[in-house]
Amino acid sequence: MYRLIFVLLLGGILTSCDNFLTRYSISDVPASSFPSSESDAQSIITGMYDAIQNALETNYFYWGDMRSDVIERNGTNGDIHLLFNTLSPSHATANWNNLYKVILSANIAIKYIPNLEGDENNKNRMLAEAYTARAWMYFYAVRVWGRVPLILEPYENKEGQKLYYPREDLSVIYGQIESDLKEAIRLFGIQKPVSCYEFSRGMASAVLTDFYMWINDYPKAIETSEFFINKSTNSYGYAKGNDWKNIFVDPKNSDENIYVLYWDYASDNTHEIIKQIGGGKSNNAQIKISKRVWDKFIQRKNWDKRFALSLDTVNYFELYDEKSLDESAYSSFAKLETNYCAKWLTLDSEGKYPRIDGTKADYKIPMYRYTGIMLLRAEALARRNEGNDLQNAISIVNDVRNRFEGAPLLSGNETQTDVINLIEEERILELWGEGTRWFDLVRTGRAKSVMDDVFINDRDIPEGFGDEQYILWPIHQSAFSANPELVGDQNPGYVEG
């Protein structure tokens, strides 16, 4: 019964313009519908994970990779507004509703769980999950839109309760993200991860490390990421050689995975992201790997297994002699029907990557994993560059490369600039298609300069990326009719409706 009430509560909040800030539509839901038992609370946490799926199903890719230099359109496919920086307030990616659905669930859990009867360890775990979720959703929000409404309480139909929220200052939101994640880490305590499909202390530590990198606080990023090198706290590790593939096809048995978004077609329906990366049975790949990334892989073709494990080079080798796999081979590969990302696919009995029926696709998408966080740690060390920092950063890069036999290791004589550039390259090749590249460009202040180069030289757009104000997404037009506190506060360069 409680599960049904909670679903109706969420549904009611998102009627009308489907905006979280339209709250009058649940005026008939009493406060007694909120959790009164531990099982009620677990239902909220379960609903929260469902909401995270919906929030990030495709947006992790649209927000994190689609506007970057690591992908290109596949023919005339692909969303031209994302690829050519012509976003508008009506574009689906500009809608923050699903993030606020997660935040709503977290707010209910955070307020009510502490006063419930039940096992303290279990309550602490659920609270930690809620704090992690709320912080993570706000972290996504500020990276996409900048300032957003900061809502920290559930709607309880109380007289005088605040109904509408303006956009909050970034410093306040940043403080809340940091506070929530530190509280999550405290509440998780020494509990080991239950599953890579559930939040853990590792997940909270990973998001907090990522957050500190976003605000360029390298000492705190180094301090937080100590969790992942401390033998008494860390349970993660590098996936080596062919085991690298298990990160994506058998994630629960890979030490790499910190948190994985699991999309099960049986309960979650079709997974739209396969239409973008081209894993569907029909020839509908929306995007392809950029020549810039292809060329980086080509330079490593003799040792970097991620090349063949990320892309369908098997089909290429059947049509072209492997010796022709040089920098000029990109145009031939790009014409193949199988030029899609094969990270999430396994070879069939014929040794080929089969396309998947989009209506029957189980996808397990790593959101945070060990190598990604260790490369952030390496970057923080290299940018701080005090004492042995640079050598420690070089050691991490060598650990990442040493997973593959024959990999050339850094000598230790590299400059700070060399090391930072090499770390960037490792992140590109390691995390291609996993929703990180755009955020890396933005946080390092290089989004415009890099994308100007791409637009002018690769896409024949002389004006380049455009004004830096367009790095932020527009706020969706529906938000302004739903929340009067937002009127007049659209991101610069965009209209409100």
N, C-alpha and C positions, 0 to 999 in steps of 0.2 A: 504493500500500500504506500509506504513512504517513498519508494522508488518512483512510483507513478506520480505522486505529488511533486517530487523534485523535477521530474521531466516536464510536467505541466508548468511549473514555476519558470523554468528556463524558457520554455516555449512562449509563455505569456510575456516575458520580458522582451522577446524579440519579435513581437508582432508589429503591425503597422509598418514603419520604415525599416524594420529589422535592425533597430539600433538599440544598443544596451541602455542608452541614456533616455529612451522613451519608457518611463516606468509606470505611468498611470494605468497601463493595461493590466496590471496584476493587483489592483486595489482590493480585489476580493479574496486575496490569498492571505490567511492569517499568519501571524508570527509563530503560531504553534506548529506550523508545517516544517519548521527548522528542526535540526536533529535533537533527539532526546535520548539516544542510545548510541553505543559504539557501532552497532550495525548500521544505524542511520548515517553516522559519520562516514563509514566505509563506502556507503552508497554515493555520498557526495564526492569522495575521492575517486571512485570509479567513474562517475560522470565527468569529473575534471579531466581525467585522462582521455575520455572520449572527445571532450571539447578540444583538447590539445591536438588530437588527430585532425579534426576539422580545421583548426586554425592554421596548421602547418602542412597539410596534405600536399598542396602545390606551392603555397607561399614560401616555404623554406627555400625553394629553388628560384621562384620569381623574385623574391626580395634579395636573395643571397648570391645568385650567379647570373641571372638572365640579363642584367644590364652591364655585365662586366666584359673583360677582354678574353675570357676563356671559351666563349661559345660564339657561333655565328648562325645565321638563318640556314635552314636546309631548303635550298631552292627558294620558292616563294612562300614557304611555310613560316611559322613562328610569329609571335605577337610583335608587330612592327612598332607599336607604341612603347613597349618595353625595350626593344632592341635599338630604337632610334631616338629614345629620350623625348617622346611626345606624349607624355602621360597627361591625363585629364581627370577631373574630380568624379567622372562617371566610371572610371576604370575599376574593375573588380579588385585589383590588388591594392587600391587606395582605401579599401574598407577595413576598418579595425574591429568590426563587430565581434568576430570570432575570438579575437584576443580577449575582449572584455567578457565573453562567456566564461572563459577559463578563470579570469580574475574574479568574477562573481562567485564561482564555486569555491575558490580559495578563500575569499572573504568570509563566506559562511563558515567554512571549516575553522578558520583562524579564530573567529569569535566564539564559536560554540563548543569546540572540542575540549578546551581546557576544563570546562565545568561539568563534563560528562563523567558518569561512573564507568570504570573499566580499567583495563591493564594499562599502567603508565607507559610502559615501553611501546605498546601499540599506539596509544594516543600520541606519544611523542613522534613516532614514525609518521603518522598521518599529518600531524601539524607540520613536520619538516617538509613533507611532500607539498603541502599547500603553500608554505613560504617559498619553496623553490619555484613552484609553478607561477606564483604571482610575480616574483622577481624576474623570471625568465620572460614572461609575456611583456612586462614593462620594458625589459631590455630590448626585445624585438621592437617594441613601439617607438622608443626614443631613437633607435637607429634608422627607422623607416621615416617617421614623421617629425622627429625632434620633440618639442613640447607636446604633451598629451594630457587629458584629464587624469588626475590621480585620485582614484576611488579606493578607499581602504575599509569600507564597511558594507555589510549586506543591506539590501533594501528590506525593511521590515514593516512597511506600512504604518509608521509611527507619525503621529501628529507633529508637525514642525521639522520632520526629517528633510535634510537637503535633497533636492531632486535633480538639480543640474549643476554641472561642474565646468569651470573654465579650464583652459590649458594651464598646466602648472609650470613653474620655472624648472629648467633642467637640473639645476643644483639640488632642488628638493627631491625630484624623482630619482636622481642618482643616489642621494642619501638613503632613500627608501629601498632601492635595489640592493645596495650594500648591506643595509641593516637586515633586510629579509634573508639574504643569503647567509650572513653570519649567524643569524638565529637558526636557520635550517641546519647549518653545520653543527651548531651546539646541540640541537635536538637529535640529530642523527647519531651523535656520539660515536661510539666504537662499533656500532652495528655494521656488519658486512652487507654488501649489496645482495638483495634477494634475487634480482633478475636484472638484466640489461634493459628490460622493458619497463622498469619502474625506477623512480628517482632514488638516489642514494646520496651519501656524503660525497662520493666522488662526483656526482652530477652537480651538486651545489658548489663544490670546489672548482669544477671546470667552468661553470658559468661565471663564478666570481673572478677567476683568472682572466677569462675572456673580457669581462667588464672592466677590469683594471687596465687591460691592454687598450680597450676602447677609449678610456680617459687618459691614456699615456702615463699611468702611474706604474712604472716598471718595478720599483722596489716592492710594491704590494703584490704585483703579479708574480714576482719571484717568490715572495714569502708564501703566498697562497698555494702556488704550484709545488711547494715543498711536500705537500701531501702525496704527490705522485712519485716521489723518489724516496720517501721514508718507508722502510721495510715494515715498520709497525703499523702503518695505516694503509699503504697502497696494496691493491690486489690486481692491478692492471699491468699489461706488458705489451711489447711489440709482437705483431704477427709477422713471421719470417717466411721468405720464399713463397711457395705456392699456398701456404696457410693464409697469406694475405687475403685470398679470395673468400675465406670463411668469414671475414668481417661482415660480408654482405649476404652470403648465401647460408651461413650457419652461425648467426651472430651470438647466440646464447653460449656457444662453445668457443668463442674467441675472446682472449684476454684483452683485446684492443678496445672493446666496446664499453663505454661509460653509460650512454643512454641511447636507445634505439627506438625509433618510431615504427611500430608494427602495424601495417595495414593489411587486414585479412578480408579478402573479397567476399567470403561467406557471410561475414557480419557487417562489413563496412562498404560493400558494393565496389564498383569499378574504381580503380586507382588512376586518376587523371594524369599523374606525372609521367606515366609511361608513354603518353602521347607526345610529351615534350622530348624525352630522351630517345624515343624511337624504338621501344621494346615491343610495341603492339604488333599483332599479326599483319595488319594492313600497312602499306608503305606510307606511314603518317608521321615520320619523325619531324618534329617541329624545329629542332636545332641540331647542330653538329659541333664537334670539337673545332676550335679555331686553329688556323694555321700556326699561330704563335705557340700554342701548346703542343701541337703536332711536332713542330720543329724541335721543341725541347725534348720530347720523347725520342725523336729520331736520333738525336745526339747521344742518347743513352740506350739505344736499341740492343746493344750487345750484352747488357747486364740488368737493365731495369724491367723486371717482370711486370710491373704495373702497366706497362704499355699494352701488352697482350691481354692482361687480365682486366683492363678497363675498356678496351676497344676491340671490335671484331676484326682483328688482323688475320684470323684464320681464313676467312673468306677471301681476304686480299691475297694471301699467299697462294691460294688455289688459282687465281687468275693472273698473278704476276710473279715473276721470279723474286725470291726474297732479296736477291742482290739489288733489285731495283728500288728497294725500300730506302730511298734517300729523301732529301728535303723536297725534291721536285715531285715526289709521289703523292703529295697531299691531294692534288686535283683528281687523280685517279681514284684514291680512296674515297674522296668526298662524293663521287658519283655512284658508289655502290649502294644498293638498297639496304645493306647491313652496316651502314656507317654510324651506328648508334652506340651509345654507352652500354657496355656489356658487364659493368660491375655487378649488377644484380642478377645476372643470368649464368646458368651452368651449361657446360658442354653436354650435348646429347650423345647417344650411342655411336653416332657417325662422326663425333668430334667437332660438331658445329654448335654455334650459339643459336638456339631456336627462338624465333619470335613468340611472344606470349599472347594468349587470348586476353585482351584487356579486361574482360568481364570476369576473369578467373585468376587475377594476378595477386599473389601475396608478395608485398614489398616490405622489406625491413631496412629502414633508412637510418644510418647512424647520424645522430645529431651532434654528439660529442664522443670522441675517442682518443685513446692514449697518445697516438702519434701527433695528432693535431694539437693537443695541449702541450706536449713536450716541445713542439716547434714554437709555440707561443712562448714557452719558458726560455727557449734558446734565443728568441728574438729580444725578449726583455733583458736577458743577460748581455746580449751584444749591444743593445742600445744604451744600457746603463754603463757598461764597459769600465768597471772598477776592479782593481786587483786581478784575479783569475777569471773574471766574467767571460772574456772573449774566448779563452781556452775551454771553459765549461760549455759555452755555446757551440764551439767547434766539435766538442765531444758528443753533444747531442746529435748534431748533423751526421757525424760518422756512425752513431748508433742507428739512426734512421736508414742510412745507406747500407750499412753492414748487414741488413736483413736479407740482402740479395747478393748471391755469390758473384765475385768479380767486380763489385762496385768500387770505383775509385774513391779513396778517402782523402779528406782534407789534410794538408801537411802540418797545419798549425802556424804557418807563416802568413796566413791571410790577413788582410786589413779589416778594420771594423766594417767598412762599406762592402767589401767582398763577402763577409760573413752574412750581413743583413740581406744582401741580394741572393745569396745561395739559400738562405732560409726561406725567402719568398718563393723561390723556384721549387723548393721541396714542398711547400704548402700547396702550390698550384697543382703539381703532379700527384700528390698524395690525396688531395681533397676535391679534385675536379668533379663537378656535379653534385657536391654535398652542401652547397649553400653557404660558402665562406668567402669567396673571392671579392665580391662587391664590398662587403664590410671591411675586408682587409685594405682595399683601396681607399675607402672613405676614412678609416681611422688613421691611416698614415698620411692623409692629406694629398693623395695622388690621384683621386678619381678623375678629376677634370683633365689633368695633363696626360694620363695614360689613355683615357677614352678619346681625347682630342686626336691623339696619334692614330688610334684605331679608326675613328670616324673618317679622318682625312685620308689616311694611306690604305686602309683595308676596305672601307665602305664607300669611298668616293663622295664624301659629304664635306665640302670645303669649309663650311662654317664650324665643323667640329661638334663637340658635345653640347656647347651652349653655355649659358650662364651657370656659375657654380650654385646658384640658388635652386637649380633643378636637381641637385643631388638628393634633396628631400622629396618624398612623395607628396602629392596633394592630399588633403583630407577629403574623404568621400562626400559628395554633395548631400547625401541623405542625412549626414550628421548635423548640418546646419538647421534643417527644419525640425529635427528631433530635439536639439539642445540649443536654446537661445543664448547660452553663455559662450557659444563658439562663434556666433555671428560677428563678422568683421575681423576674424582672427585666422583666416586661411593662410597657408604657407605662401611666401612671396612668389609671385610669378603665375599663380593659379587663381581662377575665379572660384566662387563658392557654389555655383550651381550651373 
